[in-house]
Amino acid sequence: MKKINITLFKLLLVLLGVTYGLTDAQTISPPEIVAKSYLLIDISAHQVLAERLSSEPVEPASLTKLMTAYVVFDALKSKKIDLKQSMSVSPLAWKMPGSRMFIDPKMMVPVEDLIKGMIVQSGNDATVALAEGVGGSVERFVQMMNEQAKRLGMLSTVYKNPEGLTAPGHTTTANDLSILAIRLMHDFPEYVGYYAIKKYRYPGTPTANDSNRNLLLFRDPSVDGLKTGHTEAAGFCMIATAKRDVPGLSGRRLLSIVLGASSENARAVESQKLLNWGFTAFESLNLFNANQAVFKLKVWKGKENELSIGKTEPIVIAVPAGQASMVSSQIEYRDPLVAPLQKGEIVAKMKLKIGNENFSTIQLEALQQIEQASIFGRAWDALRLWIK
């Protein structure tokens, strides 16, 4: 593995259009968060900004419904079900305790309304109706949830039910919840708008419980999701995401996870503190555009002798406010780099530092395909490599 040190200082000055004086790197402490555990992620930069006990097992309560929604959205995407098709309400769904959308066995409820009931009202009855409609039974649906968790890499998560009521062994972590929330938004952008709905009630049902329990939807216009949860064992939990305008970017999105707060208002207050801190204490820098070459590497035995490396998406980093001038990078790559090379193949990584502290590693990929050279070209490069 060969290493190349690159300073990003001049690049940052161009991007920011300002002049910085060199200062010592500083550690930024998050605000005091009164909760069992928490996690704050800059989704745009793929960076963790703050965390406490994010790998500790916890009960997810109704945050479970994010996985239920993922499986339902996947069924919609694969055309196994349709938003307008109606599903029956079983006695099991009708009698579910806890939060409900108040549907009953006399009703045939469209899938879209069940989704709204599950997300906005956190209806356990709607959740079970969807689980039975998609999986055939609650047991089979829970199996589907656990299989999906493994595919997503949620290795510390086990589901025992689709709604999140307390059950032995029904646990997850803040880290796993972040994986789920980010993938949900990425994989199903056409459906995440349901999480921004403030009020919903199915026709013919009581007006009680028609407001979204995510209080930040009513307090912060930049917040557009995602989910809350509460049981006596789990405490009050919230996953919130917000997107705010940033110069040079289409928008900067943060995700906060607060688990085990003391009340409905407390989880909203602590989540708001995390989000506000993340947006003000850190600044986003767009280092490279999508498909822009970060560096060019020497290629051996190929029809071309140089390979451009970068990312097919913008390379964005979050740095403590005022410390952009301290950013430097080191590129590590395979040496020798021998053709053939496929477009999108990971061939290097860029380690970013602030001062002497590592804070992010970005995988870099081949931006073009390079085929093998002729037999004579390969033989000549083989000789040169032997001499080298």
C-alpha positions in Angstrom: 0.0 0.0 0.0 1.6 3.3 -1.1 0.8 6.6 0.6 0.7 10.1 -0.8 0.2 13.1 1.5 -1.9 15.9 0.0 -2.8 19.2 1.7 -6.3 20.4 1.1 -5.7 23.9 2.4 -5.5 25.6 -1.0 -8.5 23.7 -2.3 -10.6 24.7 0.8 -9.7 28.4 0.3 -11.0 28.3 -3.2 -14.2 26.5 -2.2 -14.9 28.8 0.7 -13.7 32.0 -0.9 -12.2 33.2 2.4 -8.8 33.4 4.0 -8.1 31.4 7.2 -5.2 31.8 9.6 -3.6 28.6 10.8 -4.8 27.6 14.2 -4.5 24.5 16.5 -7.2 21.9 16.0 -9.8 21.9 18.7 -12.0 19.2 20.1 -15.7 20.2 20.2 -17.8 18.8 23.0 -21.5 18.1 22.3 -24.2 19.7 24.5 -25.3 17.8 27.6 -28.0 15.4 26.4 -30.3 13.9 29.1 -31.0 10.5 27.7 -29.7 6.9 28.0 -27.9 7.0 24.7 -27.7 9.2 21.6 -26.1 9.5 18.2 -25.8 12.4 15.7 -24.8 11.7 12.1 -24.1 14.1 9.2 -25.7 12.1 6.4 -24.3 14.4 3.7 -20.7 13.8 4.9 -21.2 10.2 6.2 -19.7 11.2 9.5 -20.6 10.6 13.2 -20.5 14.0 14.9 -21.4 12.8 18.4 -22.5 9.7 20.3 -22.9 8.2 23.7 -23.4 4.4 24.3 -24.5 4.1 20.7 -23.6 0.4 20.6 -25.4 -0.5 23.8 -28.5 -2.7 23.4 -31.8 -1.0 24.0 -35.5 -1.6 23.5 -36.6 0.2 20.3 -40.3 0.6 21.2 -42.2 2.0 18.2 -38.9 2.8 16.4 -39.5 -0.9 15.4 -42.0 0.4 12.9 -39.2 1.8 10.8 -38.2 -1.8 9.9 -41.9 -2.7 9.4 -42.1 0.3 7.0 -38.9 -0.8 5.2 -40.4 -4.3 4.5 -43.7 -2.8 3.4 -42.0 -0.2 1.2 -39.9 -3.0 -0.3 -43.1 -5.0 -1.1 -44.6 -1.9 -2.8 -41.4 -1.3 -4.8 -41.4 -4.9 -6.0 -45.2 -4.7 -6.9 -46.2 -7.4 -4.4 -48.7 -5.0 -3.0 -50.2 -1.7 -4.2 -50.9 1.5 -2.3 -54.6 1.5 -3.3 -55.4 -2.2 -2.5 -57.4 -2.8 0.6 -56.4 -5.1 3.5 -58.6 -6.7 6.1 -58.4 -6.0 9.8 -58.1 -9.2 11.8 -59.3 -9.5 15.4 -55.6 -9.6 16.4 -54.9 -6.2 14.8 -58.2 -4.8 16.2 -57.3 -5.7 19.7 -53.7 -4.5 19.8 -53.0 -2.5 22.9 -51.1 0.9 22.9 -51.3 3.5 20.1 -54.0 2.8 17.5 -55.6 4.3 14.4 -58.9 2.7 15.6 -59.7 0.4 12.7 -61.9 -2.7 13.2 -62.8 -6.0 11.5 -65.7 -4.5 9.7 -63.3 -2.3 7.6 -61.2 -2.9 4.5 -58.5 -0.3 4.7 -56.3 0.8 1.8 -52.5 0.1 2.2 -51.7 3.8 2.0 -54.0 4.6 4.9 -52.5 1.8 6.9 -49.1 3.2 6.3 -50.2 6.7 7.4 -51.9 5.2 10.5 -48.7 3.3 11.3 -46.4 6.3 10.8 -48.4 9.4 11.8 -50.5 7.8 14.6 -48.0 5.0 15.4 -51.0 2.7 15.3 -50.2 -0.8 16.5 -53.4 -2.0 14.8 -52.4 -0.6 11.5 -48.9 -2.1 11.9 -50.2 -5.6 12.5 -52.7 -5.3 9.7 -49.8 -4.5 7.3 -47.7 -7.3 8.7 -50.4 -9.8 8.1 -51.2 -8.4 4.7 -47.6 -8.5 3.5 -46.2 -11.6 5.4 -49.4 -13.7 5.6 -48.9 -13.8 9.3 -47.2 -11.8 12.0 -44.7 -14.6 12.6 -43.7 -14.7 9.0 -43.4 -11.0 8.8 -41.2 -10.8 11.9 -39.0 -13.4 10.2 -38.8 -11.1 7.1 -37.9 -8.2 9.4 -35.0 -10.1 10.9 -33.8 -11.3 7.5 -33.8 -7.7 6.3 -31.9 -6.5 9.4 -29.1 -8.9 8.6 -29.0 -7.8 4.9 -28.6 -4.2 6.1 -25.8 -5.1 8.5 -27.8 -4.5 11.7 -25.9 -7.2 13.5 -27.1 -6.2 17.0 -30.8 -6.2 16.3 -33.4 -8.8 16.9 -37.1 -8.3 16.3 -39.8 -10.2 18.1 -42.8 -8.3 16.8 -43.6 -5.6 14.1 -45.0 -2.9 16.4 -42.4 -2.6 19.2 -44.3 -3.6 22.3 -41.9 -4.9 25.0 -40.9 -8.5 24.4 -37.9 -10.6 25.7 -35.0 -10.3 23.3 -36.6 -7.5 21.2 -33.5 -5.2 21.1 -31.4 -3.0 18.9 -28.8 -0.2 19.2 -28.5 3.4 18.2 -25.9 2.4 15.6 -28.2 -0.1 14.0 -31.1 2.3 14.1 -29.0 4.8 12.2 -28.2 2.2 9.5 -31.9 1.5 9.2 -33.0 5.2 9.1 -30.4 6.1 6.5 -31.2 3.2 4.2 -34.9 3.8 4.5 -34.5 7.4 3.3 -32.0 6.3 0.6 -33.8 3.2 -0.7 -37.4 4.6 -0.7 -37.3 8.4 -1.3 -40.8 8.1 -2.9 -42.3 7.1 0.5 -40.4 9.0 3.2 -42.7 12.0 2.8 -45.2 10.1 5.0 -42.9 10.9 7.9 -43.5 14.6 7.5 -47.3 14.4 7.8 -48.4 16.3 11.0 -51.9 15.0 11.3 -53.9 12.1 9.9 -57.2 10.3 10.8 -58.9 7.6 8.8 -62.5 8.4 7.9 -65.0 7.0 10.4 -62.5 6.7 13.3 -62.3 8.9 16.4 -60.3 12.2 16.3 -58.2 11.1 19.2 -54.5 10.3 18.5 -54.5 12.1 15.1 -51.3 14.2 15.6 -47.8 13.0 14.8 -45.8 12.5 18.1 -42.7 14.0 16.5 -43.1 17.4 18.1 -40.2 18.8 16.0 -42.3 18.7 12.9 -44.4 21.5 14.6 -41.4 23.4 16.0 -38.6 23.3 13.3 -39.4 23.7 9.6 -36.2 21.9 8.6 -37.3 18.7 10.3 -39.1 16.3 8.0 -39.1 12.9 9.9 -38.7 10.3 11.2 -40.2 8.4 14.1 -40.9 8.4 17.9 -41.3 5.5 20.3 -42.2 4.9 23.9 -42.7 2.1 26.3 -42.1 2.0 30.1 -39.0 -0.1 29.5 -37.6 1.9 26.6 -38.4 5.4 27.8 -39.1 8.1 25.3 -37.2 7.8 22.1 -36.9 9.8 18.9 -35.2 9.6 15.5 -35.2 13.0 13.9 -33.8 14.2 10.6 -33.5 17.7 9.3 -32.2 19.3 6.1 -30.9 22.9 6.0 -29.5 24.9 3.2 -25.8 25.2 3.0 -23.8 27.4 0.5 -22.3 25.2 -2.2 -24.5 22.2 -1.4 -28.0 21.1 -2.3 -28.7 20.8 1.4 -27.1 19.4 4.5 -28.9 16.6 6.2 -28.4 15.5 9.8 -29.9 12.5 11.7 -30.2 12.5 15.5 -31.2 9.5 17.6 -32.2 10.0 21.2 -33.0 7.0 23.3 -34.4 6.7 26.8 -35.4 10.3 27.5 -37.7 11.1 30.4 -40.8 12.5 28.6 -42.3 13.3 25.2 -41.2 16.9 25.4 -37.7 15.9 26.7 -37.0 13.7 23.7 -37.9 16.6 21.4 -35.8 19.1 23.3 -32.8 16.9 23.4 -33.1 16.0 19.7 -33.4 19.7 18.9 -30.3 20.5 20.9 -28.3 17.8 19.0 -29.5 19.0 15.6 -28.9 22.7 16.3 -25.4 21.9 17.7 -24.5 19.8 14.6 -25.5 22.5 12.2 -23.7 25.3 14.0 -20.6 23.6 15.5 -19.7 21.9 12.2 -19.5 23.2 8.6 -19.9 21.2 5.5 -17.2 21.4 2.8 -17.8 20.0 -0.7 -14.2 18.9 -1.6 -14.9 17.3 -4.9 -17.9 17.0 -7.2 -19.3 13.7 -8.4 -17.0 12.0 -10.8 -14.3 14.6 -10.3 -10.8 13.2 -10.2 -9.2 13.4 -6.7 -5.9 12.1 -8.0 -4.5 10.2 -11.0 -2.6 6.9 -10.4 0.0 5.1 -12.5 -1.4 2.0 -14.1 0.7 -1.0 -15.3 -0.1 -3.4 -18.1 -3.1 -1.4 -19.3 -4.2 0.2 -22.5 -4.0 3.5 -20.6 -1.3 4.3 -18.1 -3.2 6.6 -15.8 -6.4 6.1 -13.7 -8.5 8.9 -12.4 -9.9 8.1 -8.9 -12.7 9.7 -7.0 -16.4 9.1 -6.2 -19.5 8.9 -8.2 -21.2 11.2 -5.6 -19.9 14.5 -4.2 -17.2 14.1 -1.5 -18.4 16.2 1.4 -16.8 16.5 4.8 -18.0 18.0 8.1 -15.3 19.9 10.0 -15.5 21.9 13.3 -16.4 25.5 12.5 -13.3 27.5 11.9 -10.9 24.6 11.4 -11.1 24.2 7.6 -7.5 25.4 7.3 -6.3 22.4 9.3 -7.6 19.8 7.0 -5.1 17.6 5.2 -5.3 14.2 3.6 -3.3 11.1 2.8 -4.2 8.8 -0.1 -3.3 5.1 0.2 -3.5 3.0 -2.9 -2.5 -0.4 -4.3 1.0 -0.3 -5.7 1.6 -1.5 -8.3 -1.9 -0.9 -9.8 -2.3 -3.5 -12.6 -4.9 -3.6 -15.3 -7.6 -4.7 -15.9 -9.5 -2.3 -13.7 -13.3 -2.0 -13.6 -15.1 1.3 -13.3 -16.3 1.6 -9.7 -13.7 -0.7 -8.3 -12.3 0.5 -5.0 -8.6 1.1 -5.5 -7.6 3.6 -2.8 -8.7 5.4 0.3 -8.3 9.0 1.4 -7.6 9.5 5.1 -8.6 13.0 6.3 -7.0 14.7 9.3 -7.5 17.9 11.2 -4.1 18.8 12.5 -2.7 15.4 13.7 -6.1 13.8 14.4 -7.8 11.4 11.9 -11.5 12.2 11.5 -12.7 10.5 8.3 -11.7 7.8 5.8 -13.2 7.9 2.3 -13.1 5.0 -0.1 -12.0 6.1 -3.6 -13.0 4.2 -6.8 -11.9 4.0 -10.4 -13.7 6.6 -12.5 -13.1 4.7 -15.7 -12.5 1.2 -17.0 -9.0 0.3 -18.1 -8.5 -2.9 -20.2 -5.4 -4.9 -20.4 -2.7 -3.9 -22.9 -1.6 -6.2 -25.7 0.7 -9.1 -24.8 3.7 -7.0 -25.9 2.6 -4.1 -23.7 2.1 -6.4 -20.7 5.5 -8.0 -21.3 7.2 -4.6 -21.4 5.5 -3.4 -18.2 6.4 -6.7 -16.5 10.0 -6.1 -17.3 9.8 -2.5 -16.1 8.2 -3.7 -12.8 10.9 -6.3 -12.4 13.5 -3.6 -12.7 11.6 -1.3 -10.5 
